[in-house]
């Protein structure tokens, strides 16, 4: 009988405990994966520190890559790109499992479906274990979008695909075609840096990154931004700086990954006629933002929001990393120094260091 180590989160302020559970028999449509590598998403760190609340006890971790160990009865024979699936294949998978026939799934937002199951976010119960990345194994539920990974890309970069890269891919889908458009990006953390590189890969005309930290602004230039500006303080304006950089050309895409109300207001003030703003970072309680309805109407602007992503975004994320991963220094964004036995040290390092991502090696691989 196989067993699996699991790093159990019991609540903020308490250390994770390494425990052991039996690997269950697979049910209809399920796949057993041996986890190789996981990165700690900012939401994992926020849960660990108490900034956000999660079901407990639980197994955190959803940015994960692993090897198929077993296909259950009725498991999918192909992945989201039509590639065959079999034991021994390296895969990643969406943060969610949801019935593709639900009304919301048909509308393109399965991640909000009524029967939603989220990896790294579910309660640990006797009948439901192995659903997080910080464990030796993960059982992929029925209706989980799965991607077979065949490109020779290091594990830390592959782990980023199924959350960070896919979320940015979703935000760019909502923004519309980027070719020859001017883009303003607020927040040069992991998502913002990925957005700079993905906008560059989509041949945006000019990319302007905003952040409050000078170090991040330097990184933004390395990841494809043409210009990097300090975020103005509350109530400040960037209009003159943006005009000096772009002249008469408007900003037609504005992307917020910071979650800061002032940043979103700055983006809207700088957005030109016909422009689209996409808000992604505000996933925690905060003050309401101020919007000029007259500006939105007269300039025919669009404001959209995104939480997580859909299957097409996951595919786009993998394709981007396969095609452009070698063009940018993504490996520098992951602190690759921990294994599962040092999971508490990994979380503490992530909180104290400000690293974009902390990587945890679960099992062998390169």
C-alpha positions as CSV (number, residue, x, y, z in Angstrom):
1,X,0.0,0.0,0.0
2,X,1.5,3.3,-1.1
3,X,1.7,6.2,1.3
4,X,2.4,9.9,0.7
5,X,4.0,12.6,2.8
6,X,1.8,15.7,3.1
7,X,2.7,19.1,4.5
8,X,-0.4,20.0,6.5
9,X,-1.4,23.6,7.1
10,X,-3.4,24.0,10.4
11,X,-3.8,27.8,10.5
12,X,-1.9,31.0,10.6
13,X,0.8,31.2,13.2
14,X,1.2,27.4,13.4
15,X,3.9,25.4,11.7
16,X,3.0,23.0,8.9
17,X,3.4,19.4,10.0
18,X,4.7,16.6,7.8
19,X,2.3,13.7,8.0
20,X,1.6,10.5,6.0
21,X,-1.6,9.3,4.3
22,X,-2.5,6.3,2.2
23,X,-2.6,6.9,-1.5
24,X,-6.3,6.2,-2.3
25,X,-7.6,4.0,-5.2
26,X,-8.4,6.2,-8.2
27,X,-12.0,6.9,-9.0
28,X,-13.7,7.6,-12.4
29,X,-11.7,10.1,-14.5
30,X,-8.9,10.5,-12.0
31,X,-5.1,10.6,-12.5
32,X,-2.4,10.0,-9.9
33,X,0.6,12.3,-10.2
34,X,3.9,12.1,-8.4
35,X,4.7,15.7,-7.5
36,X,8.2,16.8,-8.6
37,X,8.3,20.5,-7.8
38,X,6.1,23.3,-6.4
39,X,6.5,27.0,-6.1
40,X,4.9,29.1,-3.4
41,X,2.4,31.5,-4.9
42,X,1.7,34.8,-3.1
43,X,-1.7,33.4,-2.1
44,X,0.1,30.5,-0.3
45,X,2.2,33.0,1.6
46,X,-0.8,35.2,2.4
47,X,-2.6,32.1,3.8
48,X,0.4,31.1,5.8
49,X,0.8,34.6,7.4
50,X,-3.0,35.0,8.0
51,X,-3.6,37.7,5.4
52,X,-6.2,35.5,3.8
53,X,-8.3,32.7,5.3
54,X,-8.3,29.2,3.9
55,X,-10.1,26.0,4.8
56,X,-8.1,24.0,7.4
57,X,-6.5,21.6,7.7
58,X,-5.4,21.7,4.1
59,X,-2.4,21.0,1.8
60,X,-1.3,24.2,0.3
61,X,0.5,24.5,-3.1
62,X,-1.1,24.7,-6.6
63,X,1.9,25.8,-8.8
64,X,3.0,22.3,-9.4
65,X,4.6,20.0,-11.9
66,X,4.8,16.2,-11.7
67,X,4.9,12.8,-13.4
68,X,1.8,10.6,-14.1
69,X,2.0,7.5,-12.0
70,X,-1.4,6.0,-12.8
71,X,-4.4,6.6,-15.0
72,X,-7.7,5.8,-13.3
73,X,-10.8,4.2,-15.0
74,X,-12.1,6.6,-17.6
75,X,-9.2,9.0,-17.2
76,X,-8.6,11.3,-20.2
77,X,-6.5,9.8,-22.9
78,X,-5.3,13.1,-24.2
79,X,-4.4,16.5,-22.6
80,X,-5.8,20.0,-23.3
81,X,-3.7,20.2,-26.5
82,X,-4.6,16.7,-27.8
83,X,-1.3,15.1,-26.8
84,X,-1.6,11.5,-25.5
85,X,-1.4,10.9,-21.7
86,X,0.3,7.9,-20.2
87,X,2.3,6.9,-17.1
88,X,5.7,8.5,-17.1
89,X,4.6,11.8,-18.8
90,X,5.5,15.0,-17.1
91,X,2.4,17.2,-16.6
92,X,1.0,20.3,-15.0
93,X,-2.7,21.0,-14.4
94,X,-5.1,23.8,-13.8
95,X,-5.7,25.1,-10.3
96,X,-9.4,24.0,-10.7
97,X,-11.6,21.1,-11.7
98,X,-15.1,22.0,-12.9
99,X,-17.8,20.5,-15.0
100,X,-17.2,21.8,-18.5
101,X,-21.0,21.7,-19.3
102,X,-22.0,24.2,-16.6
103,X,-23.4,27.5,-17.8
104,X,-20.3,29.4,-16.4
105,X,-17.9,27.0,-18.1
106,X,-19.7,27.5,-21.4
107,X,-19.3,31.2,-20.9
108,X,-15.6,30.8,-20.6
109,X,-15.2,31.0,-16.8
110,X,-15.1,27.4,-15.6
111,X,-13.0,28.6,-12.7
112,X,-16.2,30.0,-11.2
113,X,-18.4,26.9,-11.9
114,X,-20.9,25.7,-9.3
115,X,-19.1,22.4,-8.6
116,X,-15.6,24.1,-8.4
117,X,-12.7,22.1,-6.8
118,X,-9.5,24.1,-6.3
119,X,-6.1,22.4,-5.8
120,X,-4.2,23.8,-2.8
121,X,-7.4,25.3,-1.4
122,X,-9.6,22.3,-0.2
123,X,-10.1,21.0,3.3
124,X,-8.2,17.8,4.2
125,X,-10.7,15.1,5.1
126,X,-10.5,11.3,5.4
127,X,-12.2,11.0,2.0
128,X,-10.3,13.9,0.3
129,X,-6.6,14.0,0.7
130,X,-3.8,14.5,-1.9
131,X,-5.1,17.7,-3.4
132,X,-2.2,20.1,-2.9
133,X,1.3,20.6,-4.3
134,X,3.1,20.2,-1.0
135,X,2.9,16.4,-0.9
136,X,4.5,13.5,-2.6
137,X,1.4,12.8,-4.7
138,X,-1.6,14.6,-6.0
139,X,-4.9,13.0,-7.3
140,X,-6.2,15.0,-10.3
141,X,-10.0,15.0,-10.1
142,X,-12.3,14.4,-13.1
143,X,-12.6,17.5,-15.3
144,X,-9.2,18.8,-14.4
145,X,-7.5,20.5,-17.4
146,X,-4.1,18.7,-17.8
147,X,-1.1,19.6,-20.0
148,X,1.6,17.2,-21.0
149,X,5.0,19.0,-21.0
150,X,7.6,17.9,-23.4
151,X,10.0,20.9,-23.8
152,X,13.3,20.8,-22.0
153,X,12.5,23.5,-19.5
154,X,13.7,23.5,-15.9
155,X,11.2,22.4,-13.3
156,X,11.0,25.8,-11.5
157,X,9.8,27.4,-14.7
158,X,7.4,24.6,-15.5
159,X,5.8,25.0,-12.1
160,X,5.0,28.7,-12.8
161,X,2.8,27.8,-15.8
162,X,-0.3,26.7,-14.0
163,X,-0.9,29.8,-12.0
164,X,1.3,32.8,-12.6
165,X,1.8,32.4,-16.3
166,X,-1.8,31.2,-17.0
167,X,-3.3,34.1,-15.0
168,X,-1.3,36.6,-17.0
169,X,-2.3,34.8,-20.2
170,X,-5.9,35.2,-19.2
171,X,-5.5,38.9,-18.5
172,X,-4.0,39.5,-21.9
173,X,-6.8,37.5,-23.5
174,X,-9.3,40.0,-21.9
175,X,-7.2,42.9,-23.1
176,X,-7.4,41.9,-26.7
177,X,-4.8,42.0,-29.5
178,X,-1.5,43.6,-28.3
179,X,0.3,44.0,-31.5
180,X,1.4,47.7,-32.0
181,X,-0.6,48.8,-28.9
182,X,0.8,50.8,-26.0
183,X,0.5,49.0,-22.7
184,X,0.7,50.3,-19.1
185,X,1.4,47.7,-16.4
186,X,1.0,48.4,-12.7
187,X,2.9,46.1,-10.3
188,X,6.3,44.6,-11.3
189,X,6.0,41.5,-9.1
190,X,5.9,38.0,-10.6
191,X,2.7,38.7,-12.6
192,X,3.8,42.1,-13.8
193,X,7.2,40.9,-15.0
194,X,5.5,38.0,-16.8
195,X,3.1,40.5,-18.4
196,X,6.1,42.6,-19.6
197,X,7.6,39.6,-21.3
198,X,4.4,38.3,-22.7
199,X,3.5,41.7,-24.1
200,X,6.9,41.9,-25.6
201,X,6.4,38.4,-27.1
202,X,3.1,39.7,-28.6
203,X,4.9,42.6,-30.2
204,X,3.3,45.4,-28.2
205,X,4.4,48.9,-29.4
206,X,5.5,50.4,-26.1
207,X,5.4,48.8,-22.6
208,X,5.5,51.0,-19.5
209,X,5.9,49.3,-16.1
210,X,5.0,51.0,-12.8
211,X,6.0,50.0,-9.3
212,X,7.0,51.6,-6.0
213,X,10.3,49.6,-5.7
214,X,13.3,50.7,-7.8
215,X,14.7,47.2,-7.8
216,X,11.5,45.9,-9.5
217,X,11.6,48.7,-12.0
218,X,15.1,47.6,-13.1
219,X,13.9,44.0,-13.4
220,X,10.9,45.2,-15.5
221,X,13.3,46.5,-18.2
222,X,15.1,43.2,-18.2
223,X,11.7,41.4,-18.8
224,X,10.7,43.5,-21.8
225,X,9.4,46.9,-20.6
226,X,10.5,49.9,-22.7
227,X,10.1,52.3,-19.8
228,X,9.8,51.9,-16.0
229,X,8.3,54.6,-13.9
230,X,7.8,55.1,-10.1
231,X,4.2,54.7,-9.1
232,X,2.9,58.1,-7.9
233,X,1.7,58.5,-4.3
234,X,-2.0,58.5,-3.4
235,X,-3.7,61.2,-5.5
236,X,-0.7,61.7,-7.8
237,X,-0.7,61.6,-11.6
238,X,1.3,60.1,-14.3
239,X,-0.3,61.9,-17.2
240,X,2.7,64.2,-18.0
241,X,5.2,61.4,-17.7
242,X,3.2,59.1,-20.0
243,X,2.7,61.9,-22.5
244,X,6.4,62.7,-22.5
245,X,7.2,59.0,-23.3
246,X,4.4,58.3,-25.9
247,X,3.7,61.8,-27.3
248,X,0.3,61.9,-29.0
249,X,0.0,58.1,-28.9
250,X,-2.5,56.8,-26.4
251,X,-2.3,54.0,-23.8
252,X,-4.9,51.5,-25.0
253,X,-4.2,48.6,-22.6
254,X,-3.8,49.0,-18.9
255,X,-3.1,46.0,-16.6
256,X,-3.1,46.1,-12.8
257,X,-1.3,43.3,-10.9
258,X,-0.6,45.4,-7.8
259,X,-4.1,45.3,-6.3
260,X,-3.5,48.9,-5.0
261,X,-6.6,51.2,-5.4
262,X,-4.3,54.2,-6.2
263,X,-2.6,52.2,-8.9
264,X,-5.9,51.2,-10.6
265,X,-7.0,54.9,-10.5
266,X,-3.7,55.9,-12.1
267,X,-4.2,53.4,-14.9
268,X,-7.7,54.6,-15.6
269,X,-6.6,58.2,-15.7
270,X,-3.9,57.3,-18.2
271,X,-6.1,55.2,-20.4
272,X,-6.9,56.5,-23.9
273,X,-10.0,56.5,-26.1
274,X,-11.2,52.9,-26.8
275,X,-8.8,51.5,-24.2
276,X,-9.3,48.5,-22.1
277,X,-8.3,48.1,-18.4
278,X,-8.0,44.7,-16.8
279,X,-7.8,44.4,-13.0
280,X,-6.2,41.2,-11.7
281,X,-4.3,42.0,-8.4
282,X,-7.1,43.1,-6.1
283,X,-7.9,39.7,-4.5
284,X,-8.2,41.0,-0.9
285,X,-10.4,43.5,0.9
286,X,-9.6,47.2,0.3
287,X,-11.1,50.6,-0.2
288,X,-13.4,51.2,-3.2
289,X,-11.7,52.8,-6.2
290,X,-12.9,56.1,-7.7
291,X,-13.9,55.9,-11.3
292,X,-15.0,58.8,-13.6
293,X,-18.1,57.5,-15.3
294,X,-18.0,60.4,-17.7
295,X,-14.5,59.5,-18.8
296,X,-15.4,55.8,-19.3
297,X,-18.4,56.8,-21.4
298,X,-16.9,59.6,-23.4
299,X,-13.7,57.7,-24.1
300,X,-15.6,54.5,-24.8
301,X,-13.4,52.5,-22.4
302,X,-13.8,49.0,-21.1
303,X,-13.0,47.8,-17.5
304,X,-12.6,44.0,-16.9
305,X,-11.7,41.8,-14.0
306,X,-10.1,38.4,-13.9
307,X,-9.6,35.8,-11.1
308,X,-7.7,32.7,-12.1
309,X,-8.0,31.6,-15.7
310,X,-9.6,29.0,-18.0
311,X,-8.3,26.0,-20.0
312,X,-7.4,28.1,-23.1
313,X,-5.3,30.4,-20.9
314,X,-3.4,27.4,-19.4
315,X,-2.6,26.2,-23.0
316,X,-1.5,29.7,-24.0
317,X,0.8,29.9,-20.9
318,X,2.5,26.6,-21.7
319,X,3.0,27.7,-25.3
320,X,4.5,31.0,-24.2
321,X,7.0,29.4,-21.9
322,X,8.0,26.8,-24.6
323,X,8.5,29.5,-27.2
324,X,9.9,32.4,-25.2
325,X,11.1,31.0,-21.9
326,X,14.7,31.2,-22.9
327,X,14.4,34.9,-23.9
328,X,14.0,36.2,-20.4
329,X,15.8,35.4,-17.1
330,X,12.8,33.7,-15.4
331,X,15.1,31.3,-13.4
332,X,16.2,34.3,-11.4
333,X,12.7,34.8,-10.1
334,X,12.6,31.4,-8.3
335,X,14.6,30.8,-5.1
336,X,15.4,27.1,-5.6
337,X,16.9,26.0,-2.3
338,X,14.3,24.0,-0.4
339,X,12.8,20.5,-0.2
340,X,9.6,19.2,1.4
341,X,11.2,18.5,4.7
342,X,12.1,22.2,5.0
343,X,8.7,23.5,4.0
344,X,8.4,25.8,7.1
345,X,11.7,27.4,6.4
346,X,10.6,27.9,2.7
347,X,7.5,29.8,3.8
348,X,9.5,31.9,6.3
349,X,12.0,32.7,3.6
350,X,9.3,33.7,1.2
351,X,7.8,36.2,3.7
352,X,11.1,37.7,4.9
353,X,13.0,37.9,1.6
354,X,10.4,39.3,-0.8
355,X,11.5,36.7,-3.3
356,X,9.2,36.5,-6.3
357,X,8.8,32.8,-5.9
358,X,10.3,30.2,-3.5
359,X,10.7,26.7,-5.0
360,X,10.3,23.4,-3.2
361,X,11.6,20.2,-4.6
362,X,9.3,17.3,-3.8
363,X,11.0,14.4,-5.7
364,X,13.8,13.8,-8.2
365,X,13.9,15.7,-11.5
366,X,15.7,18.4,-13.3
